[in-house]
Amino acid sequence: MMQLTETTAQKNSLFNAMNRFIGAVNNMDQTVMVPSLLRDVPLEEDREMTSSLKSEEDEGDMYSYYQLLKSIRRDIEWGVRCAAADERRKESMKITRMNSSASSSSSASFSSEEEEEEDEDLQKQFQYHLTGLQGVLSKLTQQANSLTKRYKQEIGIGGWGQ
């Protein structure tokens, strides 16, 4: 019984959600041997993908979505590599250093009640974002699987390996 509960909890872990997404994108990447065949194939034909894809700026084709999924996988595996983010991080560190030296005298007046509220707020924020991230990863996994299935149909092997 203990192991069954543990397995259920593990199924819902962020680590497993990331692994499922990465596995689905790896499968997609291995299946899609000629990505250029996805160019100009509209997303509209696949209701499963378009229901959660609809955005004003992203009306592209399956090829652009294929590239997007691979990019997200790369970001998960290697981290987000954005020069602007690096600059913001450096600037933030400068501000934090200046604030920490200035606020060290005022931190003594910070009550334990306020610290507990801040810790509780951080926990709520973490749980909120973790739940959101797991939901997004689940949808992206479904979409990678759907794109793989759709590619197979496009090249005429839709009945194999399903």
Secondary structure in CASP SS format (residue, H / E / C, confidence):
PFRMAT SS
TARGET T0000
AUTHOR 0000-0000-0000
METHOD secondary structure of the structure
MODEL  1
M C 1.00
M H 1.00
Q H 1.00
L H 1.00
T H 1.00
E H 1.00
T H 1.00
T H 1.00
A H 1.00
Q H 1.00
K H 1.00
N C 1.00
S C 1.00
L H 1.00
F H 1.00
N H 1.00
A H 1.00
M H 1.00
N H 1.00
R H 1.00
F H 1.00
I H 1.00
G H 1.00
A H 1.00
V H 1.00
N H 1.00
N H 1.00
M H 1.00
D H 1.00
Q H 1.00
T H 1.00
V C 1.00
M C 1.00
V C 1.00
P H 1.00
S H 1.00
L H 1.00
L H 1.00
R C 1.00
D C 1.00
V C 1.00
P E 1.00
L H 1.00
E H 1.00
E H 1.00
D C 1.00
R H 1.00
E H 1.00
M H 1.00
T H 1.00
S H 1.00
S H 1.00
L H 1.00
K C 1.00
S C 1.00
E C 1.00
E C 1.00
D C 1.00
E C 1.00
G C 1.00
D E 1.00
M H 1.00
Y H 1.00
S H 1.00
Y H 1.00
Y H 1.00
Q H 1.00
L H 1.00
L H 1.00
K H 1.00
S H 1.00
I H 1.00
R H 1.00
R H 1.00
D H 1.00
I H 1.00
E H 1.00
W H 1.00
G C 1.00
V C 1.00
R C 1.00
C C 1.00
A H 1.00
A H 1.00
A H 1.00
D H 1.00
E H 1.00
R H 1.00
R H 1.00
K H 1.00
E H 1.00
S H 1.00
M H 1.00
K H 1.00
I H 1.00
T H 1.00
R H 1.00
M H 1.00
N H 1.00
S H 1.00
S H 1.00
A H 1.00
S H 1.00
S C 1.00
S C 1.00
S H 1.00
S H 1.00
A H 1.00
S H 1.00
F C 1.00
S C 1.00
S H 1.00
E H 1.00
E H 1.00
E H 1.00
E H 1.00
E H 1.00
E H 1.00
D H 1.00
E H 1.00
D H 1.00
L H 1.00
Q H 1.00
K H 1.00
Q H 1.00
F H 1.00
Q H 1.00
Y H 1.00
H H 1.00
L H 1.00
T H 1.00
G H 1.00
L H 1.00
Q H 1.00
G H 1.00
V H 1.00
L H 1.00
S H 1.00
K H 1.00
L H 1.00
T H 1.00
Q H 1.00
Q H 1.00
A H 1.00
N H 1.00
S H 1.00
L H 1.00
T H 1.00
K H 1.00
R H 1.00
Y H 1.00
K H 1.00
Q H 1.00
E H 1.00
I H 1.00
G C 1.00
I C 1.00
G C 1.00
G C 1.00
W C 1.00
G C 1.00
Q C 1.00
END
